Amino acid sequence: MTILSLSFLYLLASSRALTNKIGINFGRVGNNLPLPSRSIELLQIMKAGRVKLYDADHEILRLLSTTNIEVTIMVTNDEISGIAYNQQVADQWIHEHILEHYPDTMIRYVLVGNEVLSYTSTDQDVQIMNDLVPAMGRIRATLKTLGINNIKVGTPLAMDIMGSTFPPSSGVFRPEIVHEIIPLLNFLRGTNSFFYLDVYPFLAWADNPSRINLDYALLEGNETYTDPGSGLTYTNLLDQMIDSVYFAMAKLGYNTVKIAIAETGWPHVGDFNHPGASKENAAKYNRNVIRKMTAVPPKGTPAQPGFIIPTFIFSLYDENQKTGPESERHWGLLYPDGSPVYEVDLSGKAYKS
């Protein structure tokens, strides 16, 4: 049996232990959002199976203890270096943010930092980058000492870690961060954790709308693309982007590391140069993602067929204090008053044929 076949069987066995519940990102960069208690009610009404926080807010974690929603919490970027250099700081973080709520609150993942490898412009950025994996190791060590085995540790990364993504078989990481990627992949493989990826076909399409078909980016399945390097056939841009990371990992010898989607979505309002940002397109994209990721049996991707890919939709609300282009403030499934921007069923049952 070949190494690739063994890797495939290992991943398949691991995937079978997962659930295909769809998650949602609960960002709170807004001054007009509902109270946390109302937000948790809305998550339940929307049938969210998972929720990802960008911190470890005590009130929200306490409120989630009354639900069956699996929870992902985050160590903020400015906490990473302190944890990396002192096991006692890691111990304190775990005691304060996890043991105060666990196991009543179903905390299942600790993500250390957010898109850390995207920030390299200052000495502090570089220091945090260097401290990322050591901090992850300290968090993991504390959990292991406490006998907590059902909380895994990871970190979400953006697609700008890639030096090449097209065709997917050409996927490689940016050479200047490979020395950070390898210890990260080694940690993830050794702990059977996920490579969490923020992946946005909207952004790839918006950068090059003349060369990428909009329906292809929306997972509408109206055209195909065959990768000349692998011979694999693709029906949507999301699969292409994910598989480019699979190929990049495989080239470094990490065939068995699984991918999860920490963020994906589509804005429903945008600037004049983002005509694809609309309610109609956002509804199409998110419904198609939910349909794909909740399929039974799981679809996976052309390079890794049959695998569950844990997925979080971005985001729960429009967030009016986010900076950047107009689209940055309009990724929400809900308006700040809690009303839906468009109808969506996070359980996926509404989209099964």
C-alpha positions in Angstrom: 0.0 0.0 0.0 1.4 3.5 -0.9 2.1 6.3 1.6 -0.7 8.3 0.0 -3.2 5.4 0.5 -2.2 5.1 4.1 -2.6 8.8 4.6 -6.0 8.7 3.0 -7.1 5.8 5.4 -5.8 7.7 8.4 -7.7 10.8 7.5 -10.8 8.9 6.7 -10.8 7.2 10.1 -10.3 10.5 11.9 -13.0 12.2 9.9 -15.6 9.6 10.9 -15.2 10.6 14.5 -16.3 14.2 13.6 -19.7 15.8 13.3 -20.8 18.0 10.4 -22.4 20.7 12.5 -22.1 24.2 11.0 -20.6 26.9 13.2 -20.8 30.6 13.2 -18.3 33.3 14.1 -19.6 35.6 16.9 -17.7 38.8 16.3 -18.6 41.9 18.4 -16.9 44.8 16.7 -20.0 47.0 16.9 -21.7 49.5 19.2 -25.3 48.5 18.4 -25.4 44.7 18.9 -27.9 42.8 21.1 -27.2 41.8 24.6 -25.2 38.5 24.9 -28.3 36.7 26.3 -30.3 37.6 23.2 -27.3 36.6 20.9 -27.3 33.1 22.5 -31.0 32.8 21.9 -30.5 33.7 18.3 -27.8 31.2 17.8 -30.1 28.5 19.1 -33.0 29.7 16.9 -30.6 29.6 13.9 -29.7 26.0 14.8 -25.9 26.7 15.1 -24.0 23.6 16.0 -20.8 25.5 16.9 -19.8 29.0 17.7 -16.4 30.7 17.6 -15.5 33.6 19.8 -12.6 36.0 19.2 -11.8 36.0 22.9 -13.0 34.0 26.0 -15.7 36.3 27.3 -17.0 35.1 30.7 -20.6 36.2 30.3 -21.0 34.6 26.9 -19.3 31.4 28.0 -21.6 31.3 31.1 -24.7 31.8 28.9 -23.5 29.0 26.5 -23.5 26.5 29.4 -27.3 26.2 29.0 -27.0 25.1 25.3 -25.7 22.1 23.4 -23.5 24.4 21.2 -19.9 23.4 20.8 -17.6 26.4 21.6 -14.3 27.6 20.2 -12.5 30.3 22.2 -9.4 32.4 21.4 -6.2 33.5 23.0 -5.8 37.1 21.6 -2.7 38.0 19.7 -1.4 40.2 22.5 -1.5 37.4 25.0 0.6 35.0 23.0 4.1 36.1 24.0 3.4 36.1 27.7 2.0 32.6 27.5 4.9 31.4 25.3 7.5 32.4 27.9 5.8 31.3 31.1 4.0 28.1 31.9 2.3 29.7 34.9 0.8 32.3 32.6 -0.6 29.5 30.4 -1.9 27.7 33.6 -3.6 30.9 34.8 -5.2 31.5 31.3 -6.7 28.0 31.3 -7.9 28.2 34.9 -9.5 31.6 34.3 -11.0 31.1 30.8 -11.7 27.3 30.7 -12.0 25.8 34.2 -14.4 28.6 35.2 -16.9 27.2 32.6 -15.8 23.7 31.6 -17.4 21.1 31.3 -20.9 22.8 31.5 -19.9 25.0 28.5 -18.9 22.6 25.7 -15.5 24.2 25.0 -13.9 22.1 22.3 -11.2 24.2 20.8 -8.7 26.9 21.9 -7.4 28.9 19.0 -4.2 30.7 19.8 -4.1 34.0 18.0 -5.9 35.1 14.9 -4.1 35.2 11.5 -0.8 35.6 13.3 1.3 34.8 10.2 -0.3 37.6 8.3 1.3 40.3 10.4 5.0 40.9 9.8 5.5 44.6 9.6 6.8 45.4 13.1 9.2 43.7 15.5 6.3 42.9 17.8 4.5 41.1 14.9 7.6 39.0 14.3 8.0 38.2 17.9 4.4 37.1 18.2 4.9 34.9 15.1 7.9 33.3 16.7 6.1 32.8 19.9 3.0 31.2 18.3 3.8 27.5 18.4 5.5 27.7 21.9 2.4 29.3 23.2 0.2 26.6 21.7 2.5 24.0 23.3 2.1 25.6 26.7 -1.7 25.7 26.4 -1.7 22.1 25.3 0.6 21.1 28.2 -1.8 22.7 30.8 -4.8 20.9 29.3 -2.9 17.6 29.3 -1.8 18.1 32.9 -5.4 18.7 33.9 -6.5 15.6 32.1 -8.6 17.5 29.6 -8.5 15.5 26.4 -11.5 16.7 24.5 -10.2 20.3 23.9 -7.8 20.7 21.1 -5.4 23.6 20.3 -5.0 25.3 16.9 -4.6 28.7 15.2 -6.5 30.2 12.3 -4.5 31.4 9.3 -5.5 33.5 6.3 -4.9 32.5 2.7 -2.1 35.1 2.4 0.2 32.4 3.9 0.2 31.0 0.4 2.8 31.7 -2.2 0.8 30.0 -4.9 -2.8 28.6 -5.0 -3.5 28.2 -8.7 -3.7 25.6 -10.0 -4.3 23.9 -6.6 -1.5 21.3 -7.3 1.0 24.2 -7.4 0.1 25.2 -3.9 3.0 26.2 -1.7 3.4 28.4 1.4 5.2 31.7 1.2 8.9 30.9 1.5 9.6 33.5 4.2 7.1 31.8 6.6 7.9 28.1 5.9 10.2 28.1 9.0 7.1 29.0 11.1 4.7 26.7 9.2 6.8 23.5 9.7 6.7 23.5 13.5 3.1 24.5 13.4 2.3 21.5 11.2 4.4 19.3 13.4 2.3 20.4 16.4 -1.0 19.9 14.6 0.0 16.4 13.4 1.3 15.4 16.8 -1.9 16.4 18.6 -4.3 15.3 15.8 -5.5 18.9 15.6 -6.8 20.9 12.6 -5.1 23.4 10.3 -7.7 26.2 10.7 -8.1 28.3 7.6 -9.9 31.6 6.9 -10.9 31.1 3.2 -13.0 33.7 1.2 -13.8 33.0 -2.4 -15.5 36.4 -2.5 -12.1 38.1 -2.0 -10.4 36.0 -4.6 -13.2 36.7 -7.1 -13.4 40.4 -6.3 -9.7 40.7 -7.0 -10.1 39.2 -10.4 -13.8 39.1 -11.5 -12.9 39.1 -15.2 -11.1 35.7 -14.9 -13.2 34.0 -12.3 -16.8 33.2 -13.0 -19.1 34.5 -10.3 -21.2 31.3 -10.1 -18.0 29.3 -9.7 -17.1 31.4 -6.7 -20.7 31.0 -5.3 -20.5 27.2 -5.5 -23.3 27.2 -8.0 -21.8 24.2 -9.9 -22.3 25.5 -13.4 -18.7 25.0 -14.7 -15.7 22.8 -14.0 -12.0 23.2 -14.0 -9.4 20.4 -14.3 -6.1 20.9 -12.6 -3.4 20.0 -15.2 -1.0 19.0 -12.5 -3.2 16.6 -10.6 -5.9 15.7 -13.1 -8.5 16.6 -10.4 -11.7 18.3 -11.6 -13.2 21.2 -9.6 -16.7 22.6 -9.5 -16.1 25.6 -7.3 -13.5 28.0 -6.1 -13.7 27.1 -2.4 -12.5 23.5 -3.1 -9.7 24.9 -5.2 -8.5 27.2 -2.4 -8.7 24.5 0.3 -6.9 21.9 -1.9 -4.1 24.4 -2.6 -3.3 24.3 1.1 -3.6 20.5 1.2 -1.0 20.3 -1.6 1.3 22.8 0.1 1.2 20.7 3.3 1.8 17.5 1.4 4.9 18.9 -0.2 6.3 19.5 3.3 5.4 15.9 4.3 2.3 16.6 6.3 -0.3 14.7 4.3 -2.4 13.7 7.3 -3.1 17.1 8.8 -6.8 17.9 8.5 -8.2 21.3 7.5 -11.0 23.1 9.1 -12.6 26.4 7.9 -12.4 29.0 10.7 -14.0 31.7 8.6 -15.9 31.8 5.3 -18.8 33.9 4.0 -20.0 36.5 1.6 -20.9 40.2 2.2 -24.4 41.4 1.4 -23.3 45.1 0.8 -20.1 46.4 -0.7 -18.5 49.4 -2.4 -19.1 50.3 -6.0 -16.1 48.1 -7.0 -17.6 45.1 -5.3 -20.8 44.6 -7.3 -20.9 40.9 -6.3 -21.6 41.9 -2.7 -25.4 41.5 -2.5 -28.0 39.7 -0.4 -28.8 37.4 -3.2 -25.2 36.3 -3.6 -24.5 36.1 0.1 -27.6 33.8 0.5 -26.5 31.6 -2.4 -22.9 31.3 -1.1 -23.7 30.5 2.5 -26.6 28.1 1.7 -24.3 26.3 -0.8 -21.5 26.1 1.8 -23.9 24.7 4.4 -25.3 22.2 1.9 -21.8 21.0 1.0 -20.4 20.8 4.5 -23.5 19.0 6.0 -23.8 16.5 3.2 -24.1 12.8 4.2 -21.9 11.1 3.3 -19.4 14.0 3.5 -18.1 15.4 0.2 -14.7 16.7 1.2 -12.7 18.1 -1.7 -11.3 16.6 -4.9 -7.9 16.1 -3.2 -9.4 14.7 0.0 -12.8 13.3 -0.9 -15.1 11.9 1.8 -13.9 14.0 4.7 -15.8 16.3 7.1 -14.5 19.8 7.1 -15.6 21.6 10.3 -16.8 25.0 9.1 -17.7 28.4 10.6 -19.7 31.0 8.7 -18.6 34.6 9.1 -20.5 36.1 10.7 -23.4 36.4 13.2 -23.9 40.2 12.9 -23.0 43.1 10.7 -20.3 44.9 12.7 -20.4 48.6 12.2 -17.1 49.4 13.9 -14.9 47.3 11.6 -12.5 49.3 9.5 -11.7 48.9 5.8 -14.0 48.8 2.7 -17.7 49.0 3.1 -18.1 45.2 2.6 -16.2 44.7 5.9 -19.2 45.8 7.9 -21.7 43.7 6.1 -20.9 40.0 6.4 -23.6 39.3 9.0 -26.4 36.7 8.7 -28.3 39.1 11.1 -28.7 42.8 11.3 -27.8 44.3 14.6 -31.4 44.3 15.7 -31.4 40.5 15.4 -33.5 40.3 12.3 -32.2 38.1 9.4 -30.5 39.6 6.4 -31.8 36.6 4.5 -33.1 33.2 5.6 -30.5 30.5 6.3 -30.7 27.1 8.0 -27.4 26.3 9.7 -28.6 22.8 10.3 -28.5 22.2 6.6 -31.8 20.2 6.7 -33.5 22.8 4.5 -31.0 22.3 1.7 -31.1 18.5 1.4 -32.7 17.2 -1.8 
